[in-house]
Amino acid sequence: MRDQRLWTWHVGAGIVILVFLGLHMAIMHVDTLLGVFNAPRTEAIDWENVVHRAQSAFFVVTYVVLLGTALFHGLYGLRNIVFELNPTSGLKKAVNVVLLIGGIGLFGLGAWAAIASRAL
């Protein structure tokens, strides 16, 4: 039952990634046509636009959500790949602990960076 729940979260995370990454791609690569998020006739990577997005609570939240879902999706997929090799139960526990601690650490660092960028 636990694996089914985790797999459901894995698929849900893929859907969230699809939506938020689509939003990211639209902002970074199509916004010169739309002109919604960036100033007219400027590039999305211009420093003024980067600072403006970093100070927006909407973008900070979406960055943190995208980070969390991408980490879960990727690390759970990596866990499944490793478990396909039929490791011993001790090695399975070690893989779970390493991926959990690494994922929490990377999420903490990335969330801190997204939140700290609001102070620019």
Secondary structure, DSSP 8 states (H G I E B T S, - for coil): -HHHHHHHHHHHHHHHHHHHHHHHHIIIIIHHHH-SSS-TTS-TTSHHHHHHHHT-HHHHHHHHHHHHHHHHHHHHHHHHHHHTT---HHHHHHHHHHHHHHHHHHHHHHHHHHHHGGG-
